[in-house]
Amino acid sequence: MLWLASIIGICVLCLNAVSRTNETTDPGLSLALNPFNTEARVNAVTAALNGTEPVELEYLSGMARAAIGMSRADARGYSLLGAVQERAGDHAAAQMLYRLALEHSKTELHALLRLAEISLASSDIVGAIDNIDLILRRWPDYWSKVEAIFVAAAGDAATSTVLANKLDELPPWRGRAIALLSRAPTALGFVRNLMAAAPASVRAAPGWGAERDTVIGALATAKAYGDAYGLFLSSLRAEESELAAYVFDGGFTRPPSRSYFGWRVQRTGATDISLGPVARSGASGLRVRFLDSPVRPGMVSQNLLLPFGRYRLNVEASSMAAKTPKGLFWRVRCSEGLQLARLDVPQGNATRTTLELEFEVPASGCAVQTLSLDTDVMTDSWRDRYQGEVRFDTIAIIRL
């Protein structure tokens, strides 16, 4: 009889193995092979509810209840039974079962999604956001299903505070939410206020700078230049606020950034550009080494917000065997294209030369300006090869 028991045991193991293999692709067959396969039972009920064929709700209810009976700690059984009850029209029972599922597992996906959708439909944004937070922490790929809820919450005065408080808790999806809200015209004011009022704990978080730059860039794109610049100034850290002036960080003490109002560098094979302190001496500055190639305009630039009036552009420059066949100059121009100033940098060799030029910002048609280090090179002709090196210790714009 031992040999018979062994054969039966082997057959059971084989049936179980085949059942496990088919529990996703053919859950009906899987259940026929092993009626105790909970995974197959869950998949079978889910497939029936999501299918296009008519379903027998009483049969599916029995399947879900059987899943609960086999494993009372498995939240999926309660969630499935809730889905069946909801399909039958008993919404109160469905919500009770969804909540019961979450008592067993706070990350039961179907229950979370349905309760979030129900909360949103009943204008319970607080409940929707709480459920979405749990969803995104566990399943970040479900982002597209919840984007609309964030935009709706941000645009409603009654719910924006709830969303702001949740974002200030620094959930892992905060950066994606801020990027999303920055692109939504109805939410741009909300995200601007969120960044302006951010507590110290948020400003100290690793992603703070990138988030701030995203919002400032969105405000500038919307031509809300005053709001963009105001947010830039109010969100500077203590060590950054010391660098604030008409030209931010005019001493080139920090590396380039992606900020709309910070130094930006265009990396090409024609130049070797560095900002910040030199490793050996510790002295700061902007250093441009030319690599014997034509150099296009805009290698270094920064956006400005100058009130109308008269100004002086002041630059301290040094050059070492600089050869600039199509010129090298600092330029100030309006975003609309009008050139306000061009300050040429001499070729050859020079040490700590002061260059100055006065210019005027008009009262209209020049809402934002760009300060850039440019050339007149328009084509990549090898006759326009730039050589040598230039260094800028400071650059400043002074109102007269």
C-alpha positions in Angstrom: 0.0 0.0 0.0 3.0 2.3 0.5 3.7 2.2 -3.2 0.1 3.2 -3.9 0.3 6.1 -1.5 3.5 7.2 -3.1 2.0 7.2 -6.6 -1.1 9.1 -5.4 1.3 11.7 -3.7 3.3 12.1 -6.9 0.1 12.5 -8.9 -1.2 15.2 -6.5 2.1 17.0 -6.8 1.9 16.9 -10.6 -1.7 18.2 -10.6 -0.7 21.0 -8.3 2.3 21.9 -10.5 0.1 22.0 -13.6 -2.5 24.0 -11.8 0.1 26.6 -10.7 1.4 26.8 -14.3 -2.1 27.6 -15.7 -3.5 29.8 -12.9 -2.9 33.0 -14.8 -3.5 31.9 -18.5 -6.3 29.5 -17.8 -7.6 29.8 -14.2 -10.7 27.6 -15.0 -8.5 24.7 -15.9 -6.2 25.4 -13.0 -9.2 25.2 -10.6 -10.4 22.0 -12.2 -7.0 20.5 -11.5 -6.8 21.9 -7.9 -10.0 23.4 -6.4 -7.9 24.7 -3.5 -5.7 27.0 -5.7 -6.7 30.4 -4.3 -4.6 32.3 -6.9 -6.5 30.6 -9.7 -9.8 31.3 -8.0 -9.0 35.0 -7.7 -7.9 35.1 -11.3 -11.0 33.3 -12.5 -13.4 35.8 -10.7 -11.4 38.8 -11.8 -11.4 37.6 -15.5 -15.2 37.0 -15.3 -15.9 40.5 -13.9 -13.6 42.1 -16.5 -14.8 40.1 -19.4 -17.5 41.0 -22.0 -19.6 37.8 -21.5 -22.6 37.8 -19.2 -21.7 36.6 -15.7 -23.6 34.7 -13.0 -23.2 37.0 -10.0 -24.4 34.4 -7.5 -21.9 31.9 -8.8 -19.1 34.5 -8.6 -20.2 35.4 -5.1 -19.9 31.8 -4.1 -16.4 31.7 -5.6 -15.3 34.8 -3.7 -16.8 33.5 -0.5 -14.9 30.2 -1.0 -11.7 32.2 -1.4 -12.4 33.9 1.9 -13.1 30.6 3.6 -9.9 29.1 2.4 -7.8 32.0 3.5 -9.5 34.5 5.8 -6.3 36.6 6.0 -6.1 37.1 2.2 -7.5 40.5 1.5 -8.2 39.7 -2.1 -11.2 37.5 -1.2 -13.0 40.4 0.5 -12.1 42.8 -2.4 -13.4 40.3 -4.9 -16.6 39.8 -3.0 -16.9 43.6 -2.8 -16.6 43.8 -6.6 -19.3 41.2 -7.1 -21.6 43.1 -4.7 -20.9 46.4 -6.5 -21.8 44.7 -9.8 -25.0 43.5 -8.2 -25.8 47.1 -7.1 -25.2 46.8 -3.4 -22.8 49.7 -3.1 -22.9 49.9 0.7 -22.0 46.3 1.1 -19.2 46.7 -1.5 -17.6 49.6 0.3 -17.8 47.7 3.6 -16.0 44.8 2.0 -13.4 47.0 0.4 -12.6 48.5 3.8 -12.5 45.1 5.3 -10.0 44.1 2.7 -7.8 47.1 3.6 -8.0 46.0 7.3 -6.3 42.8 6.2 -3.9 44.5 3.8 -3.4 48.2 3.5 -2.1 47.7 -0.1 -4.9 45.6 -1.6 -4.9 47.3 -5.0 -8.5 46.8 -6.2 -9.9 48.0 -2.9 -7.7 51.1 -2.9 -8.5 52.0 -6.5 -12.3 51.6 -6.0 -12.4 53.5 -2.7 -10.3 56.3 -4.3 -12.7 56.5 -7.2 -15.8 56.4 -4.9 -14.3 59.1 -2.7 -13.6 61.3 -5.8 -17.2 60.7 -7.1 -18.6 61.8 -3.7 -16.2 64.8 -3.5 -14.3 63.2 -0.7 -10.9 64.4 -2.0 -9.3 63.7 1.5 -10.2 60.0 1.3 -9.2 59.8 -2.4 -5.7 61.3 -1.7 -5.1 59.0 1.3 -5.9 56.0 -0.8 -3.8 57.3 -3.8 -0.9 57.8 -1.5 -1.0 54.1 -0.5 -1.4 53.1 -4.2 1.6 55.1 -5.4 3.9 54.0 -2.6 3.2 50.4 -3.6 2.5 50.6 -7.3 4.0 53.8 -8.8 3.1 52.5 -12.3 -0.5 53.4 -11.6 0.4 57.1 -11.8 -1.7 57.8 -15.0 -4.9 56.6 -13.2 -4.6 59.2 -10.5 -3.3 62.3 -12.3 -6.7 63.9 -12.7 -7.4 63.6 -9.0 -4.3 65.7 -8.2 -5.2 68.4 -10.7 -8.8 68.5 -9.4 -7.6 68.7 -5.8 -5.1 71.5 -6.5 -7.7 73.6 -8.4 -10.3 73.5 -5.6 -9.9 75.8 -2.6 -11.6 73.3 -0.3 -9.2 70.5 -1.0 -6.0 72.2 -2.0 -4.9 72.4 1.7 -5.3 68.7 2.0 -3.1 68.1 -1.0 -0.5 70.6 0.2 -0.2 68.9 3.6 0.2 65.5 1.9 2.9 66.9 -0.4 4.7 68.5 2.6 5.0 65.0 4.1 7.5 64.3 1.3 5.8 61.2 -0.2 8.0 59.4 -2.8 5.7 60.6 -5.6 6.0 64.3 -4.7 8.4 65.2 -7.5 6.1 63.7 -10.1 3.1 65.5 -8.7 4.8 68.9 -8.7 5.9 68.3 -12.4 2.3 67.4 -13.3 0.8 70.4 -11.5 3.3 72.7 -13.0 2.0 71.7 -16.5 -1.7 72.3 -15.5 -2.8 75.9 -15.9 -5.4 75.5 -13.2 -2.9 74.2 -10.7 0.1 76.5 -11.4 -0.9 79.0 -8.7 -1.3 76.2 -6.2 2.1 74.8 -6.8 3.7 78.2 -6.7 2.2 78.9 -3.3 3.2 75.4 -2.2 6.8 76.1 -3.0 6.8 79.6 -1.5 5.4 78.3 1.8 7.5 75.2 2.0 8.8 74.5 5.6 12.4 74.1 6.3 12.2 70.3 6.3 11.0 70.3 2.7 13.6 72.9 1.6 16.3 70.6 3.1 15.1 67.6 1.1 17.3 66.3 -1.7 14.8 67.0 -4.5 13.9 70.6 -3.4 16.1 72.4 -5.9 14.9 70.5 -8.9 11.2 71.0 -7.9 11.7 74.7 -7.4 13.3 75.0 -10.8 10.5 73.1 -12.4 7.9 75.5 -11.0 9.9 78.6 -11.8 10.3 77.4 -15.3 6.6 76.8 -15.7 5.8 80.2 -14.4 8.2 81.8 -16.8 6.7 79.8 -19.7 3.3 81.2 -18.7 4.9 84.6 -18.8 4.4 85.1 -15.1 7.9 86.5 -14.8 7.2 88.5 -11.6 5.9 85.4 -9.9 8.8 83.3 -11.2 11.4 85.7 -9.9 9.6 86.3 -6.6 9.6 82.5 -6.0 13.2 82.3 -7.0 14.3 84.9 -4.5 12.0 83.7 -1.7 13.1 80.1 -2.1 16.8 80.6 -1.9 18.7 78.9 0.9 20.6 81.0 3.3 23.9 80.5 1.5 22.3 81.2 -1.8 20.5 84.4 -0.7 23.9 86.1 -0.2 24.5 85.8 -4.0 21.3 87.5 -5.0 21.7 90.7 -7.1 20.6 91.8 -10.6 23.0 89.1 -11.8 22.7 86.1 -9.5 26.1 84.8 -8.4 28.1 87.4 -10.2 31.3 86.0 -8.7 30.8 82.6 -10.3 31.1 80.8 -6.9 28.8 77.9 -7.7 28.5 75.3 -10.4 25.9 75.9 -13.2 22.3 74.9 -12.5 19.1 74.3 -14.4 17.4 77.3 -12.7 15.7 79.8 -15.0 17.5 82.6 -13.1 20.8 80.9 -12.6 23.9 80.3 -14.7 23.4 77.8 -17.5 26.3 76.3 -19.5 26.0 75.0 -23.1 28.4 72.0 -23.3 30.0 71.5 -26.7 33.2 70.0 -28.0 34.4 73.6 -28.9 35.0 74.7 -25.3 35.9 73.5 -21.8 33.9 75.6 -19.4 34.0 75.6 -15.6 32.4 77.6 -12.8 33.1 77.7 -9.1 36.3 77.6 -7.1 39.5 76.2 -8.5 40.6 73.1 -6.7 44.2 74.3 -5.9 43.8 78.0 -5.3 40.2 78.1 -4.1 39.6 81.2 -6.2 36.2 81.4 -7.9 35.4 82.4 -11.5 34.2 81.5 -14.9 36.9 79.8 -17.0 36.5 79.2 -20.7 39.2 77.3 -22.6 38.8 77.2 -26.4 39.6 73.9 -28.1 40.7 75.1 -31.5 37.1 75.0 -33.0 34.4 77.4 -34.1 32.4 78.5 -31.0 28.7 79.2 -31.4 26.9 81.9 -29.3 25.3 81.2 -25.9 28.0 79.2 -24.2 27.1 80.7 -20.8 23.8 82.5 -20.1 21.4 83.7 -17.3 17.9 85.2 -17.4 17.4 88.5 -15.6 14.5 90.6 -14.5 15.6 94.2 -14.7 13.1 97.0 -14.0 13.2 99.7 -16.7 16.0 102.2 -16.3 19.7 102.8 -16.9 22.4 100.4 -15.9 26.1 99.7 -16.1 27.5 96.3 -17.1 30.8 95.7 -15.3 33.1 92.7 -16.0 36.5 91.8 -14.7 38.3 89.6 -17.2 41.6 88.0 -17.9 42.8 86.3 -21.1 45.7 84.0 -22.0 46.7 83.8 -25.7 43.0 84.3 -26.6 42.3 84.2 -30.3 38.6 85.0 -31.1 38.3 85.5 -34.9 34.5 86.3 -34.7 34.6 88.2 -31.5 33.8 87.3 -27.9 31.4 89.5 -25.9 28.8 89.7 -23.1 25.4 90.6 -24.4 22.2 91.7 -22.8 19.0 91.4 -24.9 15.3 91.3 -24.3 13.4 88.1 -24.6 11.7 89.7 -27.6 15.1 89.9 -29.3 16.1 93.6 -28.9 19.8 93.9 -28.0 20.4 96.3 -25.1 24.2 95.9 -24.7 27.3 94.3 -26.2 30.5 94.4 -24.2 33.5 93.0 -26.2 36.3 91.0 -24.5 39.8 91.8 -25.9 41.9 89.1 -27.6 45.5 88.3 -26.7 46.8 88.5 -23.1 45.4 90.6 -20.3 45.3 90.4 -16.6 42.3 91.5 -14.5 41.0 94.0 -17.0 37.9 95.9 -16.1 35.3 96.3 -18.9 32.3 98.6 -18.6 29.3 99.6 -20.7 26.1 101.5 -19.9 22.8 100.5 -21.3 19.1 101.1 -20.8 16.1 98.8 -20.3 13.0 100.2 -22.0 9.7 100.7 -20.1 7.8 98.2 -22.4 8.5 95.3 -24.6 11.3 93.9 -22.5 9.7 92.0 -19.6 12.7 89.6 -19.1 16.3 89.8 -20.3 19.1 87.4 -21.0 22.7 87.9 -20.2 25.0 85.7 -22.3 28.6 85.1 -23.4 28.4 85.1 -27.2 30.3 85.1 -30.5 29.3 86.1 -34.0 29.9 82.6 -35.3 27.0 81.4 -37.4 28.6 78.5 -39.3 31.2 75.9 -38.4 33.9 77.3 -40.7 37.4 76.1 -39.6 38.6 79.6 -40.4 36.8 80.7 -37.2 38.7 78.5 -34.8 38.9 79.8 -31.3 42.0 79.3 -29.2 43.5 80.2 -25.8 41.6 80.8 -22.6 39.6 83.6 -20.9 38.6 84.0 -17.3 35.9 86.1 -15.7 36.3 86.9 -12.0 33.1 88.9 -11.6 30.2 90.3 -13.6 27.7 92.8 -12.3 24.9 95.0 -13.4 24.5 98.2 -11.4 21.5 100.5 -11.6 22.4 104.2 -12.2 
